[in-house]
């Protein structure tokens, strides 16, 4: 569920729905899955929201009405605009307002440093002014992607707060800038060491016979070059 590719996420949700329909999950597992899937009910993608609804409905179908309200409803209720009578009949029309695509991209691409750090370290979300009705009307014809060019508005804060459990895990699964730089340096050092190790001329010993030199050492000996620091390989070595 932490894959950034939405097609993979959709397939994972459909797989969970099929798995739940096979009645192989225990009650506690149903609750665990519901807690992980519920934040996706306000995902920017309509396909992901529909798949999440399908997964929640499949989970609820394994429980009676009382167990649904006791075990599953606490996980799903914050994401509903109107409380549903039964989670088995959950529809997209009952869901809260989803997060805008632009705000979601800004968080993942770290274009809003303050918001990114708040979500990553579970700090309070920064207060942003809500978009006015005139600006909303002005940007309505320009498309949702162009809205909020200077950052997410306060209207996205409730949806972002609901999606926070998923976004937090998603950001934690991605390497930070410092880790990425450190990983690059370690990779360069590792490649340098591997190159040095491969260039070493050393003697290899066969436990069933006399010692011999490596192919690289033999090639060097044939050219008349010698390694001053490498000890000569003994011709007869007896092993205990």
KAVEN-V202108 format. One record per helix or strand of 3 or more residues. SS is the DSSP state (A for helix, B for strand). FROM is the first residue (numbers start at 1). LEN is the number of residues. Records with the same first field share a line. If there is no record, write none. Layout:
SS: FROM-LEN + FROM-LEN
//
This chain:
A: 6-16 + 27-16 + 46-15 + 65-15 + 87-3 + 92-3 + 101-8 + 113-8 + 133-8 + 144-3 + 154-19 + 177-23 + 215-8
//
